[in-house]
C-alpha cells in the first residue's frame, strides 16, 4: 500500500482529502503546517505529499525547499493545493519542482487521478534508479575483478624478482666465504648483480606468443583472427606482453559481437621502435572517447565498461616506454596501435 502525506492547515479540507484517499486504499498521514509536515516526511518517507501553500509556521514552498535539501526526502513528489489558481503560484511551485497543482475546492476525481499518476511516475523512476544502481554495481564489481587481476600480475612479477634477489644474496654470501680475494669476489658480485634489472624479462618471439594467445582465446566461429606479417622478437616480460595481446584481441571480439568479423594483427618496424596493430571490422569508437577509453574507470555506456582492461594494457605498455592509441573509421574499421621501443 502506498503512503500519502497531507499537509493542510484547514482541518475540514485535510479530513476531506484524508477520507478520499483512505477510500482509494492509500495509507494517509496528516500535518497541520509545513514544519510538522517536514518532520512527518522524514519519519514516514511517504510516496507522495499533497500540500497547501499558505500555512502558518512554514508554508508549502518553504517546506518543499527543505524537503529538496534532505537526501531522505528530496525525491518525494509533491502536489500543491491553493485556494486560487494564480499564475504566480503555479509558476513558483513548478520552478521548485512540484509534480502538479490542484485548486480548492477539491474535485475528487482530479485528486484521485493526480495522486495515482504521480505515484505511478515515481515507481517508474524508482525502478530506473534500481536498474541503474544494479548496472553500476555490476560494472564496479567487474572493474574490481580486473584491477585485482592486474595487481596479481604485478605481484607475481615482484614475487619472482624477490626469489631471484634471494638467490643472488645467497650466491653473494657463498662467494665471499669461498674466496680470499676480496677484489676478485667484488668484481664477480658486481657483474652478477648488474643483471638484476633484467631478471623479470626474457627474449620473446612475439609471433609465437601471439599465436599461442589466439589459440587460447576460444575464437568464435564467426570471427577470423589473422597475423598479417612476421612479428618481431623482443626482450620483455612474457606475462606482460601476453596480457596486452589478450586484452586487445578480447576487446575486438566483444566489440564485433555477433557480426561476422575479421581481426588482423600486424607490426611495422621503424628505426627506433616496433608499431603493433590490432585491426577489426566495422565497429566505430566515437572520436570523443579515443583518449578516455584507456582511463581506469571510464564507462562508455551504463552497462558496459572497457576502461579497466584497456587501462591495464596502457599501464604495461607505458612500463616499456611505449604508448597506445586507437583509430576508428566510420563503417569500415577500428585499429588499436601500440609501440614498443627496440631497446
N, C-alpha and C positions, 0 to 999 in steps of 0.2 A: 504494500500500500504506500502511496506517495504522500509526502508531508508538505503542507502549505502553511505558511505563517501569514496571518492577517494583522496588519499594523494600522489601527484606526482609532482616533480619539473619541469619536461619537459611538457610544455603546450600542445604540439601536442598529446602526449601519454595520458595526462589527459583528453583532449577533446574527444579522440577516445574512451576511456573507458566510459566516461560520455555518449556519444551518444549511445553506445551499450546497456548500462543499461537502459537508458531512453526508448529505443525501446522495451525493455523487461518489461516495466511497473514499474520500480523502481523510487523512489524519490532519486535524487543524489545531494550530496554536494561535493564541491571541496576545496582542500587546497594545497598550493604550497610547504609546508615544514612541518616537524614534529611538530614544535611549534604551528603553526596555526591549524594543524590537531587535536592536543590535545584540543585546545580551542573550535573548532567546535564540537568535540565529546562530550565535557562537556555540550555544549549548546543544541545540537540537539539529542543526545542519539540515534545514528544510530543502525540498526540491524546488520550491518556488516561494516568492514573497509577493503579497498583494498589499500595497501600502498607500495610505493617504499622503498628500503633500503637506498641507498646512496643519501642523500639530505643535503642541507646546513641548518645551524641553529640548527636543531635537526633531526638526522637520524631516519630511521624507527625503529631500535632496541631500541633507546633511548625513542622515543615516546611511543612504546608499553610498556616499563617498567613503564613509568609514568601513562599510562592507567591502568596497573595492580595494581598500588598503590592507585588508587582512587576508592572508593566504587561505585560511579555512573557509572564508565566505565570498571570496572575490568572483567565483564562477556561478553563484546562485542567481538565476534570472529573477527580474523584478517587474511587476506591473504596477504602474502608478494610477491612483484614483484622484479625481479632482471634482469639485462642485461645479466648475465651469471649464469648458474646453477652450481655454485661451491658447492662442498660438505660442505665446511666450513660454507658458508652462510646458507645452508639448515639446518645444524646441530644447528647453533646458533639460528635460527628462531624457530625451533621446540622445542629446550630446553626452550625457553622463553614462549612457549605455543601457538604459531601460529597454526591456523587451517589448512592452506595449503600454497603452494608455487607455483607460476607461473613465467615463464620466458618471457622475451621480445625477439622479438616482440610478442605482444599478439595474441593468437589464439582465435577467437571469441567464438567458441563452448566450448573450455576449460574454458574460463572466465565465460560464462553463466552457464555452468554445476557446476563449483566450487561455484559460488555465490548462486545458487539455493540450492545446497546440504548443504552449511554451514548455510544458514538461516533456512532451514528445521530442521537441527540438533539443532539450537538454540531454535526454537519454541518447540521442544520436551523437551529440558532441562528446558525451562521456565515453561512448563506445569507441569513437575515433581516437580519443586520448588513450584509452586502454590498449587499443591495437597498436598505436604508435609507440606506446611505452614498451609493449612486448617486443616490437621490432627493434627498438633501441637497445633493450636488454640483450636480445639475441646478438645484435651487432657488437655490443660491448663484450659479450662473452666470447664471440669469435675473435675479436681483437686481442683479448687476454690470452686465449689459446695460442694465437700466432706469436704474440710477444713472448710468451713462455717458451715457445719453440725456439725463438731467436736467442733468448737468454741461455737456453740449454745448449744451443750450438756454440755460443761464445764460451760457456763454462767448460764444454768438452775440450775446446782448444786450450783453455787455461789448464785444464787437468793434465792433458798430455804434455804441455810445456812444463808443468810442475814436476812431472815424472822425469823428464829429461834433465831439468835442473838438479833434481835429486841425484840422478846418475852422475852428473858432472861433479857434484860436490863429493860423492863417494870416490870417484876416479881421482880427483884432486888430492884428497886425503891420502889415498894409496900411493900416488905418485911421489908425494912429499916424504912418505915413510920409506919408500923403496930406493931412494937415491941420496947420495951425499953431496951432489952438486946442486946447490940452490939455483944458480943461474940457469943451468940446463933444464931443471924442472920448471922454473918460472917461464921459460920460453915455450915449453911444451904446453903448459897450462894455459898461457895466453892464446896460443894457437887453437887449442880446443874450445876455449870459451868464446873465441871470436865467431864461432859458428852458431852461437846461441840464438842470435836474432833471426836465423833461418830455420829454426827447429821445426816449426809447425808447417813448413812448406816443402813441396816436392816438385820435381819436374813432371808435368802432366801433359798427356796427349789430349787436348780438348776435344778433338774429333771423336776419339774413343769414349771420352766422358759423356759427350752429348748423345752418342748412340745408346749408351747404357741408360741415360736418363729417359730417352724416348721409349726404350723397350720396357721400362718400368712404369710408364705413365698410364697404362691401360687405355691406350689410344682408341677413342670412339671409332666405330666402323665408318661413319660418315665424314670423318676428318682425316686428312692425309698430312703426315709430318715428314718433311724432307730436309736434308742438309745439302745446300746448293754447291758448296765447294769445300776443299780441304781446310779444316780448322787447324790453327797453329798449336805449337807446344809452348807451354808457359811454366814458369816457376811460381807456384802458388799453393794454397791450402786446398786439398781436394774437396773437403766438405763444403767449403765456402763457395767454390766455383760451381759445384754440383747444385747447390741451393739456388744460385742465380738462375741457372737454366730451368730448374724445376718450377720456380716461381713464374718466370716469364712464359714458359710453354703452357703451364696450367692456366694462367691468366688469359692466354689466347684461346684455349679450349673453352673456357667458361664464357668468354665474350662471343664466340661463334655460336654457342648454344646448340640448338637442334638443326641449324642450317648445314648444308654441305659446305665444307670449307677446306682450305689448304693453309698449312703453316710451314714457312720456309726459314731455315736457319742459314746464316751466311756470315762471312767475315771479309773485310777489306784491310789491307796492310799499308800503312804509311811508314815513313822513315822512323817515326818515334813510337808508334802505337798500333794496336790492333783494334779495329772498329767492328764489333759484332752486331748482328741484326736479327730480330725475330719478327717476321712479317706474316700477317694473316689477312684473310679476305673480308671485304665489305664493311666491317664494323667501323664506325666513326666515333672518335672521342672528341667532344666539344673542345675547341682550342682554349676555351676559358679554363678548362680543367687540366691542361697539359702539364703544368707545374704542380698543381695541388695534389694530383693522384699519387705522388711519391711521399706526401706528408703522412706522418704516423697515424693520425686519427681522422683522416679525410673520409667522409662518407658521401659518395656521389649521389646515391638515392637512399631513401629512408631504409630500405630493406636490403641494400647491397653495399658492402664496404670492400674496396680493393686496396685501400691505402696502406693497411698494415703490412701485407705481404710485399707490396712494391717498395715500401719503406725499408723493409729488411734487405731487399736486393740493393736498394740505393746505398744503405749503410755499408754493405760488404764491398760494393764497387768503390765507394769513397775510401775505404780502408786501403785499397790498392791504388789510390790516387787517380781513380777514373771517375767518369760521370755517366749518368743515364738520362735519356730523353725519349720523347715519343713524337711521332709524326703521323697525322691522320689525314687521308684524302677522302672526301665525301664519296660514298657509293663505290669505293674502289678497294682501299686497304688501310690497315693500321700497322705501323712499324715501331718497335722499340729498338733503340740504339744504345749500346754502352761500349765505352772504350776502356782499354787497359794498356798501360804503358809497356813497351817491350822490356823495360828494365825491371 
